[in-house]
Amino acid sequence: WGGAHPFSLLDYTIVHNGEISSYDANRRFIEMFGYKCNLLTDTEVITYIVDYLHRRLGMPLEDVAKVIASPFWNELDSGKFSPEEEEKIRHFRNVYSSLLITGPFSIILGYTNGIMALND
């Protein structure tokens, strides 16, 4: 067992704190695209999700955040988001539902050009 923190892949390093209850769904989805979860840790799966969405699909990190730490459905109806942003988030919630990270969590993503923090 390699431990949980940090986990690095190419340009990404992830540390997180929390209990990822969506681990099995996240792992099964990401393994369909050739990722092998050898350490069987939440941190490994989160790193692979970021790599898949950002590097393989070319999704901006801002949108990656909307996939893995998406607002709750009721927030989308609150008027907090522009109609375009609301539509984008709804699309991500539907298309990438198996990549939504659930459970209490805080995630720090370090990469060459900066750092990003996400939480539930």
N, C-alpha and C positions, 0 to 999 in steps of 0.2 A: 504494500500500500504506500503510495507516494505522498500522502497527506493532502490536505484540501487547499492550502493557501501558500503563496499565490499560484496561479496557473497561467502559464504563458504559451502563446502560439503566434509565431511570426511577429507581427507588430502589436499584439494585444497582450496585456497582462491584467488578470482579473483577481480581485479579492472580494469576498462577500461575507456578510454575517446574516444569519437568519435560517429559517426552516423552509426549504423549497418543496412545497407539497406537490407541485406539478412535475417533479423530477422524472417520473416514469414516462409520462406523456411527452415531455421535452426530449428525453433520451431516445425514445422510440422514433420520434419524428426525425431527429437529426441523424440517426443511424441509417435512415433510408437514403441519405445523400453521401454515404461512404465514410462518415466519421465513426471511429471506433472508441467507445468509452471504456478505456482500459482501467482507469483508476476508480471509476464508479462514484465520482464525487459531483456534487452540485456545481462546484466551481468549474470543473472540466466541461460540463454540459453547457454552462452559461458562455464559456469562452468559445465553444464550437458554434453556438447559436449566433454570437456576434460575428464570427468569421464567415459563417454561411450567408448571413444577411448582408454584411458590409462588403466583404471581399468577393464572394462568389456572385451575389446578386447585384452588387453595386449600389446598395441602399445607403443613403447618407446616415451618419451616426445619429442624427436627430430623429430620423424615422425608425432606426433600430430601437431607440429608446421607446418610441410609441408602440412598437410591437411587443417588447418584452416587459415593459412597465406601463402598460396601457391604462388610461383612465377608466374608471368604472362606467358601465353603461349609463347609469343615471346622471353622471356628469356630462355626458354628451347631449343630454336634453336640457341642460341648465342654462344654455346661452353663453357659456364660458368660452366656446370656440366659434370661430367663423364658420359659415356653412361649408366652405371648402375644406377646412381643417377637420371638421366633424365628419365629413364624407370620407376623408382619407383615413381617419382613425377607425371608423366603422369598417372600411375595406380591410384594413390590417387585422382588426379583431376577427373578421370572418375568414380571411384567407390564411392567416398565420395563427389561428387559435391554439394550435398545439405548441407554439413557441412562447405563449404568454406565461410568464413566471408568476406563480401564485404562492401565497404564504407570506408571512412577515419577512422582509428582507431589506438589506442595504447592499448596494453593489458599487464598487469603484472600478472603473475601466481606465487603465493607463495605455496610452499609445504615443507614437512618435511626436505628434503635434499637440498633445495635451492630455487632459484627464477629464473624465465624465463621472458624475455620481448619479445613481438611480436609487429610488426606494419605492416601497409599496405605498 
